[in-house]
């Protein structure tokens, strides 16, 4: 008597997996297209950003140097990836919401909407603030407090870009970690009695930062990685769900 229900359940699960695979494939294709798109404009963006910095580079930018050509290539591709991931966040957030909303309770959908809104609007805005305001102010402060009379100052262009790219990458990994752990909790992959999967997600995020942060962040890699994953985990714990038992409160949500 239970065989039809089992077959039907497997059929629904298979359809969900196919839908999830389709969403991931769309995101991967969109990421590739965005990388191609931004590759045509990255040089102009980098030139415009250099002009925002209060650096005494002279009329011909003679104080701006590139000490390693391969470092410059790495910076260009890193900036393309940051631009692509930043512009992909809104599309991915919409896909995640429409894929998950049917199986969530009202308060769970509210939490998911808030987190996706954070990753869609707040994180990209913070990245813009870093590039347009925070980094120029940082260099302005450094120029006014550390210059010495009679000694010329030259700037490593790749290091300047790596500083802003590293800060942007931290925000992107932070947002993706919150979404990943939050979705794992919603899907029942992380319960009170089972934290191994959560630790794996946190380890992946922390390891990614440890391996990919520029050399300008040496000495702070461990602290930045731990702080990023810790705050992401704390925010994901705000999800309004209780495992392994749903409880009466969840039942009331289903009736709301």
C-alpha positions as CSV (number, residue, x, y, z in Angstrom):
1,X,0.0,0.0,0.0
2,X,2.9,2.4,0.6
3,X,4.7,1.6,-2.6
4,X,2.8,4.3,-4.7
5,X,3.7,6.9,-2.1
6,X,7.4,6.0,-2.1
7,X,7.5,6.1,-5.9
8,X,5.7,9.5,-5.9
9,X,8.1,10.9,-3.3
10,X,11.1,9.8,-5.4
11,X,9.5,11.4,-8.4
12,X,9.1,14.7,-6.6
13,X,12.6,14.5,-5.3
14,X,14.0,13.8,-8.7
15,X,12.2,16.8,-10.2
16,X,13.6,19.0,-7.5
17,X,17.1,17.8,-8.3
18,X,16.6,18.4,-12.0
19,X,15.3,21.9,-11.2
20,X,18.3,22.6,-8.9
21,X,20.7,21.4,-11.6
22,X,19.1,23.7,-14.1
23,X,19.4,26.7,-11.7
24,X,23.1,25.9,-11.1
25,X,23.7,25.5,-14.8
26,X,22.1,28.9,-15.5
27,X,24.2,30.5,-12.9
28,X,27.4,29.0,-14.3
29,X,26.6,30.1,-17.8
30,X,25.7,33.6,-16.5
31,X,29.0,33.8,-14.6
32,X,30.9,32.9,-17.8
33,X,29.0,35.5,-19.9
34,X,29.5,38.1,-17.2
35,X,33.3,37.4,-17.2
36,X,33.4,37.9,-21.0
37,X,31.3,41.1,-20.7
38,X,33.5,42.7,-18.0
39,X,36.7,41.7,-19.7
40,X,35.9,44.4,-22.4
41,X,35.5,47.1,-19.8
42,X,37.9,46.2,-17.0
43,X,40.8,48.4,-18.4
44,X,38.5,51.5,-18.5
45,X,37.2,50.8,-15.0
46,X,40.8,50.4,-13.6
47,X,41.9,53.6,-15.3
48,X,38.9,55.5,-13.9
49,X,39.5,54.2,-10.4
50,X,43.2,55.2,-10.5
51,X,42.0,58.7,-11.2
52,X,39.9,58.7,-8.0
53,X,43.0,57.9,-5.8
54,X,44.7,60.9,-4.3
55,X,48.2,59.7,-5.3
56,X,51.0,62.0,-6.3
57,X,51.9,60.1,-9.5
58,X,53.0,63.0,-11.7
59,X,51.7,64.2,-15.0
60,X,52.7,61.0,-16.8
61,X,52.0,58.6,-13.9
62,X,55.8,58.1,-13.6
63,X,55.4,57.2,-9.9
64,X,53.0,54.3,-10.7
65,X,54.9,51.2,-11.5
66,X,54.2,47.5,-12.3
67,X,57.0,45.3,-10.9
68,X,55.6,42.0,-12.1
69,X,53.7,41.7,-15.4
70,X,52.2,38.4,-14.3
71,X,50.9,40.1,-11.2
72,X,49.2,42.6,-13.3
73,X,47.5,39.9,-15.4
74,X,46.4,38.3,-12.1
75,X,44.9,41.6,-10.9
76,X,43.0,42.1,-14.1
77,X,41.4,38.6,-14.0
78,X,40.7,39.0,-10.3
79,X,38.9,42.2,-10.9
80,X,36.9,40.5,-13.7
81,X,35.8,37.8,-11.3
82,X,34.9,40.2,-8.6
83,X,32.8,42.2,-11.0
84,X,31.2,39.0,-12.4
85,X,30.3,37.6,-8.9
86,X,29.0,41.0,-7.7
87,X,26.6,41.3,-10.7
88,X,25.7,37.6,-10.5
89,X,24.4,38.0,-6.9
90,X,21.0,39.5,-7.9
91,X,20.3,36.7,-10.4
92,X,21.4,34.0,-8.1
93,X,19.3,35.4,-5.2
94,X,16.1,35.4,-7.4
95,X,16.8,31.9,-8.5
96,X,17.4,30.6,-4.9
97,X,14.2,32.3,-3.7
98,X,11.9,30.9,-6.4
99,X,13.4,27.5,-6.0
100,X,13.0,27.4,-2.2
101,X,9.8,29.4,-1.5
102,X,7.3,26.5,-2.2
103,X,8.7,24.4,0.5
104,X,9.2,27.0,3.2
105,X,7.0,28.3,6.0
106,X,6.1,32.0,6.0
107,X,8.7,33.0,8.6
108,X,11.3,31.0,6.8
109,X,10.5,32.8,3.6
110,X,10.8,36.1,5.4
111,X,14.3,35.2,6.7
112,X,15.4,33.9,3.3
113,X,14.1,37.2,1.6
114,X,16.1,39.3,4.2
115,X,19.3,37.3,3.6
116,X,19.0,37.4,-0.2
117,X,18.2,41.1,0.0
118,X,21.4,41.6,2.0
119,X,23.5,39.8,-0.6
120,X,21.7,41.5,-3.5
121,X,21.9,45.1,-2.4
122,X,23.9,45.6,0.7
123,X,27.0,43.6,-0.3
124,X,27.3,45.2,-3.8
125,X,26.8,48.6,-2.3
126,X,29.5,48.0,0.3
127,X,31.8,46.9,-2.5
128,X,31.1,50.2,-4.4
129,X,31.8,52.1,-1.2
130,X,35.1,50.3,-0.7
131,X,36.2,51.2,-4.3
132,X,34.8,54.7,-4.5
133,X,35.3,56.1,-1.0
134,X,37.1,53.9,1.5
135,X,40.2,53.1,-0.5
136,X,40.8,56.7,-1.7
137,X,40.4,57.9,1.9
138,X,42.8,55.3,3.1
139,X,45.5,56.4,0.6
140,X,44.8,60.0,1.4
141,X,45.4,59.3,5.1
142,X,48.5,57.3,4.3
143,X,49.9,60.1,2.1
144,X,49.3,62.8,4.7
145,X,50.8,60.9,7.6
146,X,53.7,58.9,6.2
147,X,55.5,61.1,3.7
148,X,59.0,62.3,4.3
149,X,60.5,65.5,2.9
150,X,63.1,64.9,0.2
151,X,62.1,61.3,-0.4
152,X,60.1,60.4,-3.5
153,X,57.2,58.0,-3.3
154,X,56.4,55.3,-5.9
155,X,53.4,53.1,-6.0
156,X,53.0,49.4,-7.0
157,X,49.8,49.4,-9.2
158,X,49.1,45.7,-8.6
159,X,49.3,46.1,-4.9
160,X,46.9,49.0,-4.9
161,X,44.3,47.0,-6.8
162,X,44.9,43.9,-4.7
163,X,44.1,45.8,-1.5
164,X,40.6,46.7,-2.8
165,X,40.1,43.4,-4.5
166,X,40.8,41.5,-1.3
167,X,38.3,43.6,0.7
168,X,35.7,43.0,-2.0
169,X,36.4,39.2,-2.1
170,X,36.0,39.0,1.7
171,X,32.4,40.5,1.4
172,X,31.5,38.1,-1.5
173,X,32.7,35.0,0.4
174,X,30.9,36.3,3.5
175,X,27.6,36.6,1.6
176,X,28.0,33.2,-0.1
177,X,28.7,31.6,3.3
178,X,25.6,33.0,4.9
179,X,23.4,31.9,2.0
180,X,25.0,28.4,1.9
181,X,24.7,27.7,5.6
182,X,21.2,29.2,5.7
183,X,20.0,27.1,2.8
184,X,21.5,24.0,4.4
185,X,19.6,24.7,7.6
186,X,16.4,25.2,5.6
187,X,16.9,22.0,3.7
188,X,17.5,20.0,6.9
189,X,21.2,19.3,6.1
190,X,22.2,21.0,9.4
191,X,20.5,20.0,12.6
192,X,21.2,20.6,16.3
193,X,22.6,17.1,16.6
194,X,24.5,17.1,13.3
195,X,27.0,19.9,12.7
196,X,29.5,18.1,10.5
197,X,28.1,19.5,7.3
198,X,28.1,23.0,8.8
199,X,31.8,22.7,9.8
200,X,32.6,21.6,6.2
201,X,31.0,24.7,4.7
202,X,32.8,26.9,7.2
203,X,36.1,25.2,6.5
204,X,35.6,25.6,2.7
205,X,34.9,29.3,3.1
206,X,37.8,29.9,5.5
207,X,40.1,27.9,3.3
208,X,39.1,29.8,0.3
209,X,40.0,33.1,2.0
210,X,43.2,31.7,3.3
211,X,44.3,30.6,-0.2
212,X,43.0,33.5,-2.3
213,X,43.5,36.6,-0.3
214,X,46.3,38.8,-1.8
215,X,49.7,39.0,-0.2
216,X,48.8,42.4,1.1
217,X,46.7,40.7,3.7
218,X,49.5,38.5,4.9
219,X,49.5,38.4,8.7
220,X,45.8,38.9,8.8
221,X,44.6,35.9,6.7
222,X,43.7,33.7,9.7
223,X,42.0,36.5,11.6
224,X,40.0,37.6,8.6
225,X,39.0,34.1,7.6
226,X,37.9,33.2,11.1
227,X,36.0,36.5,11.6
228,X,34.3,36.1,8.3
229,X,33.0,32.6,8.8
230,X,32.1,33.2,12.5
231,X,29.9,36.2,11.7
232,X,28.4,34.3,8.7
233,X,27.5,31.4,11.0
234,X,26.0,33.7,13.7
235,X,23.8,35.3,11.1
236,X,22.7,32.0,9.7
237,X,21.7,30.8,13.1
238,X,19.0,33.5,13.2
239,X,17.0,31.3,10.8
240,X,13.6,30.7,12.4
241,X,13.6,26.9,12.3
242,X,14.1,24.1,14.9
243,X,15.7,20.7,14.2
244,X,15.1,17.9,14.6
245,X,11.6,18.6,15.8
246,X,9.5,21.2,14.1
247,X,7.2,21.9,17.1
248,X,3.9,23.5,17.4
249,X,5.2,27.0,16.3
250,X,6.1,25.7,12.9
251,X,2.7,24.0,12.6
252,X,1.1,27.4,13.3
253,X,3.2,28.9,10.5
254,X,1.8,26.4,8.1
255,X,-1.7,27.4,9.0
256,X,-1.0,31.1,8.7
